[in-house]
């Protein structure tokens, strides 16, 4: 299984301009949001070997695109490429191709019409049962459920049967996002207004427990607000030390903070006469991130350079966050850097 992890502050999920509601964590956002990191998550998962969207699968039972009636398409991870299936005679039948002894089934959890069911692959009943009951803390109840299913290596086409539905809430529905031959998981664990020190304090839950193979970090703006350069460097150094010690083979990527537009802020007793003066001070924190990225073998993307020559009104949504144009540019650039 290959794991992608994106974390940092609010820029790591950038709900602006897609969601008017304040969201403290990336996991609080609608899973189908179109920000740069959510799109990168989707690209990473759908680049898995043999991936096919839900709407490309052969499913016998009746289904609809998306999450079903009275739901928001923003709650579907791949939009109308996911399908929601109604069991018939207590079963759902689908087929998937694989020649490596594994089928990976991507489902979405639900906050209504959820259920628990058994799984049979190629006539063999698996010990595991799937539970699609969603939690509001996991993308409003519609988080992704990734199931690795063993199958016969000697066969290319495999029959998957979902049955023995129980613990249902009203009439059971199953939302199928896709299948692949390679398990890929992508996590976005950023929280708004947070710092490197916060990530150190929550290192296990937000980083280590997810065993990243690819790690993207964007922060510094809030460290600028709360800590001096030396403190920031100390916190960031410890973060890199933990990462490289626990996950020596992990690919590391860092993103610097883009220019801001709030020179009227007073930061740790400092006042700024202009936006240029404010951003010159902010750049000192970007320099720390660049220095440590070089030291620890991380590839660093300078967002100032990405948006160089463009009017901030195009790429910036407010004083800090990215517009849809900015999100699109960042998404494409990171895909290029990572090789997706």
Buried (B, 14 or more C-beta within 10 A) or exposed (E): EBBBBBBBBBBBBBBBBBBEEEBEBBBBBBBBBBBBBBBBBBBBBBBBEBBBBBBEBEBEBEBBBBBBEEBEEBBBBBBBBBBBBBBEEEBBBBBBBBBEEBBBBBBBBBBBBBBBBBBBBBEEEBEEEBBBBBEEEBBBBBBBBBBEBEBBEEEEEBBBBBBBBEEBBEEBBBBBBBBBBBBBBBBBBBBBEBBBBBBBEBBEEBBBEBBBBBBBBBBBBBBBBBBEBEBBBBBBBBBBEBBBEEBEEBBBBBBBBBBBBBBEEEBEEEEBEEBEEBBEBBBEBBBBBBBBBEEBEBBBBBBBEBBEEEEBEEBBBEBBBBBBBBBBBBBBBBBEEBEB
